Amino acid sequence: MTLGVLAAAASSTASNDVEPGVLGFLVVAGIAVALVFLLRSMNKQFRKIEPPPEDGGPDAAPDDGGDGGAQAGAPAKTPAQTPD
């Protein structure tokens, strides 16, 4: 009886082998192609970004990184321009 169980177990594992096959390869290849196109698009978008202009000469005050509450794109107010 023990030999019959071992023989049945050995034959059932051979018939239950699961392999990814062609479908698995096509899915992985499709993901790889999509990744290549996404990376190319991302690099194109990064190339469009320009660094902020570095204006100011040697006598310009150092910037602390804050905009003082100014809106994006609006010129910074100097003390002479602030309302009293």
C-alpha positions in Angstrom: 0.0 0.0 0.0 2.9 2.4 0.8 4.3 1.9 -2.7 0.9 2.7 -4.3 0.7 6.0 -2.4 4.2 7.0 -3.3 3.6 6.1 -6.9 0.4 8.1 -7.0 2.0 11.1 -5.3 4.9 11.0 -7.8 2.7 10.9 -10.8 0.3 13.6 -9.5 3.1 16.1 -8.9 4.4 15.5 -12.4 1.0 16.2 -13.9 0.4 19.3 -11.7 3.5 21.2 -12.8 2.6 24.8 -13.6 4.6 26.8 -16.0 4.0 30.4 -17.0 4.1 29.6 -20.7 3.7 32.1 -23.6 1.0 34.1 -21.9 3.2 34.9 -18.9 6.1 35.9 -21.2 3.8 38.2 -23.2 2.5 39.9 -20.1 6.0 40.6 -18.8 7.2 41.8 -22.2 4.2 44.1 -22.4 4.9 45.6 -19.0 8.6 46.1 -20.1 7.6 47.9 -23.3 5.1 50.1 -21.4 7.9 50.9 -18.8 10.2 52.0 -21.6 7.6 54.4 -23.1 6.8 55.8 -19.6 10.4 56.5 -18.8 11.0 58.2 -22.2 7.9 60.4 -21.6 9.1 61.2 -18.0 12.5 62.3 -19.3 10.9 64.5 -21.9 8.8 66.2 -19.3 11.9 66.7 -17.0 13.8 68.3 -19.9 11.0 70.9 -20.2 11.5 72.1 -16.6 13.7 75.1 -16.4 15.5 76.0 -13.2 14.4 79.3 -11.6 16.3 82.3 -12.8 19.3 83.4 -10.7 18.8 87.2 -10.6 20.8 89.4 -8.4 24.3 90.6 -8.3 27.1 90.5 -5.8 25.2 93.1 -3.7 21.9 91.2 -3.6 20.7 90.1 -0.2 20.7 86.4 0.6 17.4 84.6 0.1 16.2 82.6 3.1 14.1 80.4 0.8 10.7 81.9 1.9 8.6 84.0 -0.4 7.1 86.1 2.4 3.6 84.9 1.6 3.7 86.1 -2.0 1.7 84.2 -4.6 3.5 82.2 -7.3 4.5 84.4 -10.2 3.8 87.6 -8.3 6.8 89.9 -7.8 8.1 90.2 -4.3 7.1 93.4 -2.5 9.9 95.6 -1.3 9.4 97.8 1.8 8.8 100.8 -0.5 5.9 99.1 -2.2 4.0 97.9 0.9 1.0 99.9 1.9 1.2 101.9 5.2 
